[in-house]
Amino acid sequence: MAVTKSSSTTHFFQRANGGEPATGRWTPNTDIYITDAGLVIKAELAGMKSDSLELIVEGQRLRINGVRPDCCRAPHCSFLVMEISYGPFEAVLDLPAGYDLSQAKAVYVNGFLRVDVPPAQKPQFKATKVPISQGV
């Protein structure tokens, strides 16, 4: 019996490394969507604790990494199907312009990491006087 798994692609964001996980790493399933409040990133990370997750902001790039332990498998087992990935993981997401990652808020609940990113504030232009000093 063959087991096949398909995945969909999204078109408004780009994974920095082309979607390919780094050597020895896996990439979690991730949703990214826009709401009235900004951008939402949701990563499926069941079986982890929040203190084993790390989020790093690099400009418009968000790097999510950590390690999912494999602590509930019986020793010396033989798999018929293995779709759950364990060990180190990394997701590197290049996000569209117009969102302020420096103001992102993250919460981890029931196996899902949710990162809310507000829209970038538009620069406020107001007239100001520039003082002129006396030249010599």
Backbone torsions as a table, in degrees:
resi	resn	phi	psi	omega
1	MET	NA	128.0	179.5
2	ALA	-94.2	140.7	175.8
3	VAL	-114.9	124.1	-179.0
4	THR	-122.0	139.6	178.5
5	LYS	-126.6	128.3	178.2
6	SER	-104.2	153.7	173.6
7	SER	-131.7	151.4	179.1
8	SER	-95.7	166.2	177.3
9	THR	-120.8	150.6	174.4
10	THR	-109.3	155.2	-171.2
11	HIS	-113.8	-8.0	-176.4
12	PHE	-100.5	1.0	172.7
13	PHE	-137.5	167.5	-176.8
14	GLN	-135.4	132.6	173.1
15	ARG	-74.9	133.7	-172.9
16	ALA	-60.2	-34.3	-177.0
17	ASN	-102.9	24.5	176.8
18	GLY	75.0	13.9	178.2
19	GLY	89.1	-5.9	-179.9
20	GLU	-87.3	128.2	178.0
21	PRO	-68.7	150.8	176.1
22	ALA	-65.2	161.5	-177.9
23	THR	-53.8	127.9	177.4
24	GLY	75.8	10.0	-178.8
25	ARG	-122.4	160.5	175.0
26	TRP	-120.6	164.7	-179.0
27	THR	-119.2	124.9	-179.3
28	PRO	-70.5	154.2	172.6
29	ASN	-64.1	134.7	-173.7
30	THR	-136.9	134.1	171.0
31	ASP	-109.2	141.5	173.7
32	ILE	-133.9	125.7	-179.7
33	TYR	-146.2	163.4	-177.3
34	ILE	-108.1	135.1	174.4
35	THR	-123.0	179.5	176.1
36	ASP	-63.0	-27.0	-177.6
37	ALA	-88.1	-8.6	179.8
38	GLY	138.6	-150.4	-176.9
39	LEU	-99.3	139.8	177.7
40	VAL	-122.4	130.4	175.4
41	ILE	-114.6	127.1	-178.7
42	LYS	-128.5	119.7	-178.7
43	ALA	-115.4	136.3	-179.5
44	GLU	-87.2	110.4	-174.5
45	LEU	-136.0	53.3	-178.3
46	ALA	-61.5	147.9	175.7
47	GLY	82.5	14.6	-178.6
48	MET	-118.5	164.8	172.1
49	LYS	-109.3	149.3	-176.0
50	SER	-61.5	-28.7	-179.7
51	ASP	-76.1	-4.2	173.5
52	SER	-99.6	11.4	178.1
53	LEU	-108.9	147.9	176.9
54	GLU	-136.5	131.0	176.2
55	LEU	-116.8	128.2	-179.5
56	ILE	-125.9	129.1	178.2
57	VAL	-101.3	128.1	177.5
58	GLU	-131.4	86.7	-176.7
59	GLY	68.3	-119.0	176.9
60	GLN	-97.8	16.9	-179.8
61	ARG	-108.8	133.5	175.4
62	LEU	-115.0	125.7	178.5
63	ARG	-111.0	121.0	177.6
64	ILE	-113.8	123.4	178.0
65	ASN	-145.7	166.3	-179.2
66	GLY	170.9	-164.8	179.7
67	VAL	-137.3	126.5	174.4
68	ARG	-97.6	118.0	-178.8
69	PRO	-75.2	150.8	174.8
70	ASP	-108.3	84.5	-172.4
71	CYS	-113.4	4.3	-177.7
72	CYS	-119.8	11.4	179.1
73	ARG	-89.4	139.6	176.3
74	ALA	-71.1	141.4	177.9
75	PRO	-65.6	149.4	176.6
76	HIS	58.7	43.3	177.9
77	CYS	-97.0	159.6	177.0
78	SER	-117.6	121.5	-177.4
79	PHE	-81.4	140.6	168.1
80	LEU	-94.4	-39.0	175.6
81	VAL	-141.5	134.4	175.4
82	MET	-134.9	103.8	-179.8
83	GLU	-114.1	-10.5	-179.9
84	ILE	-89.7	126.5	-179.6
85	SER	-94.3	141.6	179.0
86	TYR	-125.9	165.2	178.8
87	GLY	96.1	-161.7	-176.8
88	PRO	-70.3	146.1	176.0
89	PHE	-137.4	161.8	176.2
90	GLU	-154.3	134.3	171.2
91	ALA	-124.7	122.9	179.0
92	VAL	-116.2	116.5	-174.0
93	LEU	-119.0	122.6	172.0
94	ASP	-90.9	115.0	-175.0
95	LEU	-95.5	155.2	-179.1
96	PRO	-67.0	156.7	176.6
97	ALA	-65.4	159.4	177.3
98	GLY	101.3	4.2	179.3
99	TYR	-128.3	142.7	-174.0
100	ASP	-102.5	91.1	-179.8
101	LEU	-62.6	-23.3	179.1
102	SER	-68.2	-16.0	178.6
103	GLN	-106.6	13.8	-177.5
104	ALA	-65.7	146.8	175.9
105	LYS	-123.7	134.7	-177.7
106	ALA	-123.1	145.2	175.2
107	VAL	-142.1	142.5	179.3
108	TYR	-118.7	115.1	-177.1
109	VAL	-139.7	131.4	173.5
110	ASN	51.4	40.7	175.5
111	GLY	84.8	4.7	178.8
112	PHE	-121.4	131.6	172.5
113	LEU	-95.4	125.2	178.1
114	ARG	-118.4	127.3	178.0
115	VAL	-119.2	119.0	177.8
116	ASP	-100.7	126.4	-177.6
117	VAL	-120.2	115.5	-179.0
118	PRO	-74.2	160.1	174.6
119	PRO	-64.3	150.7	176.5
120	ALA	-68.5	139.9	177.1
121	GLN	-70.9	135.2	176.4
122	LYS	-72.5	137.8	-179.7
123	PRO	-61.1	135.7	178.6
124	GLN	-89.1	120.5	178.2
125	PHE	-100.9	121.5	173.9
126	LYS	-138.2	152.3	-177.7
127	ALA	-74.1	133.4	174.2
128	THR	-134.2	150.3	177.7
129	LYS	-86.3	139.6	175.1
130	VAL	-104.0	120.9	-179.7
131	PRO	-68.0	146.5	179.0
132	ILE	-115.6	123.0	180.0
133	SER	-90.5	159.0	178.7
134	GLN	-74.3	130.3	176.3
135	GLY	-83.8	164.7	179.9
136	VAL	-98.2	NA	NA
